[in-house]
Amino acid sequence: MSNAPSSPAASPLFLREEEIRRGIELLQFGHMAFAQAMDPILDEHRLGRAHQRALYFIARRPNLSVSALIALLGVTKQSLGRVLDELIERELLVVNKGDRDRRQKLLKLTPAGQAIEQALFDAVRERFAAAYSAAGQSSVTGFWRVLESLLDPETQRLVAALQIAR
């Protein structure tokens, strides 16, 4: 457990600017900590954070289509293409044609890609588990609810589909 002081309870006036700014700050610092935990592994494999994001979502949904990954990541086809080409070239990813639509490109990690994605996940798993444990179930549910509510409705649907696909 951390020796850091515990966070104060949200003010009953939690919609005030100061409380909203605190949430934004914590989200920024949390994201930095999350990314920094994975950076040594990414550096070791000469990969960037865009590669990590692609590896993560492809691992979550093997045979994910390129168009679905574009929607999940909110990137252009061109920028994703560079990332995918590098992952394919490094034999971390394979592309198969769809069964019903041969034009469809389905993405799947190779065993080497799966190993890197698992190492990246392992780098943050304990941190998340400790934070979840410290916060408690109802706080984790509230945290998820806040993050989901930040998303536009289409992205909320995409996130919900990740849960259904498991």
ChimeraX attribute file (.defattr): number of C-alpha atoms within 10 A of each C-alpha:
attribute: neighborCount
match mode: 1-to-1
recipient: residues
	/A:1	8
	/A:2	8
	/A:3	5
	/A:4	6
	/A:5	6
	/A:6	9
	/A:7	6
	/A:8	6
	/A:9	7
	/A:10	11
	/A:11	10
	/A:12	8
	/A:13	9
	/A:14	13
	/A:15	11
	/A:16	10
	/A:17	10
	/A:18	12
	/A:19	15
	/A:20	12
	/A:21	12
	/A:22	13
	/A:23	14
	/A:24	12
	/A:25	12
	/A:26	12
	/A:27	13
	/A:28	12
	/A:29	12
	/A:30	12
	/A:31	12
	/A:32	11
	/A:33	14
	/A:34	16
	/A:35	17
	/A:36	14
	/A:37	17
	/A:38	19
	/A:39	19
	/A:40	14
	/A:41	18
	/A:42	20
	/A:43	11
	/A:44	8
	/A:45	10
	/A:46	10
	/A:47	16
	/A:48	14
	/A:49	13
	/A:50	16
	/A:51	18
	/A:52	21
	/A:53	15
	/A:54	22
	/A:55	25
	/A:56	19
	/A:57	18
	/A:58	23
	/A:59	19
	/A:60	15
	/A:61	18
	/A:62	13
	/A:63	18
	/A:64	18
	/A:65	20
	/A:66	19
	/A:67	13
	/A:68	13
	/A:69	21
	/A:70	17
	/A:71	15
	/A:72	18
	/A:73	14
	/A:74	11
	/A:75	13
	/A:76	11
	/A:77	13
	/A:78	10
	/A:79	11
	/A:80	18
	/A:81	14
	/A:82	13
	/A:83	18
	/A:84	22
	/A:85	13
	/A:86	14
	/A:87	20
	/A:88	17
	/A:89	11
	/A:90	11
	/A:91	14
	/A:92	20
	/A:93	21
	/A:94	18
	/A:95	17
	/A:96	14
	/A:97	14
	/A:98	14
	/A:99	10
	/A:100	7
	/A:101	8
	/A:102	10
	/A:103	10
	/A:104	16
	/A:105	18
	/A:106	21
	/A:107	26
	/A:108	22
	/A:109	25
	/A:110	16
	/A:111	12
	/A:112	13
	/A:113	22
	/A:114	18
	/A:115	13
	/A:116	20
	/A:117	25
	/A:118	15
	/A:119	15
	/A:120	21
	/A:121	15
	/A:122	13
	/A:123	19
	/A:124	16
	/A:125	14
	/A:126	11
	/A:127	15
	/A:128	12
	/A:129	11
	/A:130	13
	/A:131	14
	/A:132	16
	/A:133	13
	/A:134	14
	/A:135	14
	/A:136	11
	/A:137	11
	/A:138	10
	/A:139	13
	/A:140	15
	/A:141	12
	/A:142	11
	/A:143	14
	/A:144	11
	/A:145	11
	/A:146	11
	/A:147	11
	/A:148	16
	/A:149	11
	/A:150	10
	/A:151	12
	/A:152	9
	/A:153	11
	/A:154	11
	/A:155	16
	/A:156	15
	/A:157	12
	/A:158	15
	/A:159	14
	/A:160	12
	/A:161	12
	/A:162	13
	/A:163	10
	/A:164	8
	/A:165	9
	/A:166	7
